Amino acid sequence: MTTLSVPITGEQAKFINDLVKSGKVANKAHAVRYAIQRLAEEEAVNAVLTAESELAAGRGVRGDLKKILAKL
């Protein structure tokens, strides 16, 4: 595991401390790892929604993926 030192605002520090005090997370590191995981999940959902919207607008690619990749 890698350690990363990141400056945060007082408001962010208070939020993290409140999460720890409430028992929602085990410690400060867990709060940050949890936040990063949630961001990654949000990015994945947004990618799917964007792809669905492009398909609905007719900008998607349809067909056999192997054949399409062979043409590239």
PyMOL commands that set and color helices and strands:
alter all, ss='L'
color gray80, all
select helices_A, chain A and resi 10-22+28-56+65-71
alter helices_A, ss='H'
color red, helices_A
deselect
rebuild
show_as cartoon
